[in-house]
């Protein structure tokens, strides 16, 4: 397979991996806060977390352009102050994938954290452990299977992201053409054989991730 054919595969994996580097800490922290804290706007935050799952991907992409585009408040600031332009770059694909993958992790990890008996954490705190240590030594080990399932599902969602990436990162050959975008381009060009290559790769990866997630969640339910 030529370098041009391999590029969408390697780019998709790189984008998803970088997206998970952003999503994992943010998603786990948010899931823990939603599971353990009660505050006035908690239901609003829940709704905002779910929003990328229920909105059409094109709407998510449009909102990213509005906020992070060259005329958007954040995008204009980044370009003026740091000379950084996000739109139509691989970084834009990472950000789009992160936004759509975050709900998968939060909504899988949150119930797992809620299922950890608060008494275990209280005992740990009574022994002098700080909150961060309680999380790493008690909460996360008790919920690790569901957390891992959430991570792999979020990774699969990031790899398969299409609509928001197309709107925000564009479909630039050799730069932002991830596997889903390459499938779209190949189909439009009538190159079904080329599209089939990426369909098989993406489907195989997604199936493996789904089976791993099902095994993790099944092990949790069996306990």
N, C-alpha and C positions, 0 to 999 in steps of 0.2 A: 504494500500500500504506500502511495506517494506521501510526501510530507504535507501536501495540500489536503489530501484525504484524511490524514491523521490529525491535522490541526483542530478540527471541530471536536474531536474526541478528547484530546489533551486539554484544550481550552475549557471544555465543559467540566472536566474533573478538577482543573485548577480553580475555576470560578466557584464550584461547589465547595471545594476544600477551604478556600479563603472565606466564603460566606459562612461556613460552619465555625471558623475561627472567630467571627463576629457574633454569630447567633448563639453559640454555646454558652459563653459567660453571661450575655445579656438575657438569654432565654431562661437559664437556670435561676438567675437572680430574680427575674420577674415571676417565674413560677413559684419560687419560695415565698416571695412577698404576698402573692395572691393566695397562697395556701395557709400562711401563718399570720397574716396581718388583716385587721378589719379597719377600714378607713372610709370616709364619706363617699369618695369617688371610685370605690372598688369596682362596682358594676360597670361604670363608664370605661374603666381601663380594660375590663374583660371584653367589652364590646369592641374597643379599638384594636385589641389583640386579634380578635376574630375577623376584623374587617377585611384584611387581605384575602381571606378564604372565601368570603361571600361576594366581594366586588369582582366585576369582570377584570381580567388581567390588564386589558387595555386602559381601564380607569386607573388602576394602580400605577401603570406606566406613565399615564398623563399627569397624575399627581406628583410623581417623582420629577417629571420634567418641569412642572410648575415651581416646585420647591428647589430642586438642585440644578435646573437648567441655567444657561448663561444669564437669563433675565430673572431667574428666581432669587428669592432673598438669600438663601444659603449658597447657591451656585455663584451668584454675583459676588458675594463676599469672599468665597474661596478663590475666585479668579483675581479679584482686586487686591486681596491681602497676601495670599499664598501663591498666586499664579498657578492655581490648580483648576483644571477644567475636567468635570466628571462626565458630562453628557457625550455619548458616542465614543466611549472608551471601555476597555475591559473592566475598569473599576466600576463603571456604571452597571455592567452585567453582574458584578459581585453584589452591589448594593441592591439591585432589583431582586436577585435570588435570595438575599438575606431577608428582605421584607416579607416575601411570600413564604419563606421557610420558618420564620420565627413562630408563627402560630402553631405549627405542627409540634415543635418542641415544648412550648409552654403548655399547651392543652394535653399533652401526654405526661409531662413531668408533674404538673400541678396536682392531679389526683394521687399520684404516687407519694408526693410530699405530705398531702393531707392524710394519707393512710398510715404514716409513721406516727406511733403513739407519742403525743406531746410529753408524756411522763418520762420517756427515755431522754428527751432533750432537757427536761427539767432536772433530772438526776445529774446529767453531765454538767449542766451549769452550776448545780450545787457543789460539784467537786472542783469548781474553779476554772472550768474551761471557758474561754471566750466564745462569743457567738460564732465567729468564723470557724473555730476549731470544732465546735459542736456540729456545724453543718458538714464539714469534711469527714469527721470521725464517727458521726452517728446518723445524721439525716440521709446523706448521700449514699453511704453503704447500705442502708436499709431499703433504699428505693432505686438501686442502681440498674436493675433489669428494665424497669419502665423508662428510666432516664435514657438508657442505651437505645431502647426501642424508639423513643422520641428523637434521638440524635440521628439514627439511621433513616427514619422517615423524613426528617428535615433535610438530610443530605439528598435523598431521592427527589424531594420536591425542588431543591435547588438545582440539581442536574437537569430536571425536566422543565424548568421555567422557560416560557416562550413569550407570552403576550407583553408582560411588563418589560422584559429584556428588549424585545423588538422596538417598543416605543421609546425607551430611555437610552439603550446602548446602540440601537440600530443593527443592521445586518451587513456589516462591512467585512468582505472576504479577507481572511488572513489577519483579522483584528478582533472582531466581536461575533463572528459566526459560530455560535455554539451548535451542538448537535440538533436541538429542536429547530433552530433557525435554518440549518443546513438541510434538514428534511423538507421544510417549507420551500426553500429555494429550488431544491432538486425536483420536487413535485411540480412546481410552477414551470420549470424548464422542460418537463417531460422526461426527466432522467430517473425513471422509476428504480433502476438497478442501484444507482447511487443513493437514492433515498432509502432503499431497503437495507443497505449496509448499516446506516445509522439507526434505523428502526430496530434492527436485530440487536445492536450493541446496547441501545437505550432500554429496550424491553428486557434483555437479559439482566442488565444491571438493576432495573427496577424490580424484577421478579426476585432476584437474590436478596435485595433489601427488604422486600415485603415478607419473604419467608423468614428472614432473620428477625424482623420485628414481630411477626406472629409467634415465633418460637419464644421470644423474650416475654411477650405479654401472656402467652399461654403458661409459661413457667410461673409467672406471678400469680395467675388465677389458681394454679394447682397447689400453691402453698397454703 
